[in-house]
Amino acid sequence: MSEYETIVIEKRGQVDWLTLNRPEALNAITTPMVTELRDYFGGLAEDKDTRIVVMRGAGRAFCAGLDIKASQSKTHELPFGGGMGFQGYLAEVYIRMRRCPQPIISLVQGPACGGGFSFVLASDIRVAGESARMNAAFIRIGLSACDMGSSYFLPRLVGTSVASELMLTGRFINADRALATNLVSEVVPDDQLEAAAQSYIDEMLTTSPMGLRLTKEGLNMAIDAAGLEAAMAIENRNQLMCSKTSDAKEGMMAFIEKRAPNYTGK
């Protein structure tokens, strides 16, 4: 898609700033938004120029979850979603977020509920504004809290006990507790979220393009590896791939010469 209506992509050099752009509805999820997110994240695997994605919400919310009123409307044809309708159609967004090689930094202010909470969970680094409030809202509307990857992501981030508490009750977790449970990396005033993201960006951009991509891939695979040997097999494969690049030679030479490396992505 050349133009999006519910999201905004601002390119700042090698970083894409993705903003969910329905502030009047707290950036609630609609079918058109899902279509655009699927398109955007699906195209990143072949995008060699974008190295990092920053995801945030316009206005006072990150994402309030599914727009229930819009979901009840018959104005949009029900998507196929791999045979599961809208359920499968939306679920594919989170899979593409994990599959894309670029690290995703989420900046969370205000509500991040249900599917919006899962956007946060599917990111690689999470920074919360002081106003952040997150919950697995699905269980509060007659559904299971195990939805959009939440049962996969949340226990791996905060442990089974806290994940069970949040998912069985649907209660909100605020910014301070999110920090205490390692759900987020830091908490900052809402108006400092962008500046906080920049510190991670600056450090990640000092790495080699392949090294950064394969680190995300390696972490993804190691989390579910059968054991140490399986995890190390992936590490060995990725390290051998990196070591054959010109960037690896440049990185080692820069270390010896005590200077910043000049990576070319080759």
JOHUVEN-V470181 format. One record per helix or strand. SS is the DSSP state (alpha for helix, beta for strand). FROM is the first residue (numbers start at 1). LEN is the number of residues. If there is no record, write none. Layout:
BEGIN
{{SS | FROM | LEN} {SS | FROM | LEN}}
END
This chain:
BEGIN
{{beta | 7 | 6} {beta | 15 | 6} {alpha | 23 | 3} {beta | 29 | 1} {alpha | 31 | 16} {beta | 52 | 6} {beta | 63 | 1} {beta | 66 | 1} {alpha | 68 | 4} {alpha | 81 | 3} {alpha | 85 | 15} {beta | 103 | 6} {beta | 111 | 3} {alpha | 115 | 7} {beta | 125 | 5} {beta | 133 | 3} {alpha | 137 | 5} {alpha | 150 | 9} {alpha | 160 | 10} {beta | 173 | 2} {alpha | 175 | 6} {beta | 186 | 3} {alpha | 190 | 15} {alpha | 209 | 15} {alpha | 228 | 16} {alpha | 246 | 11}}
END
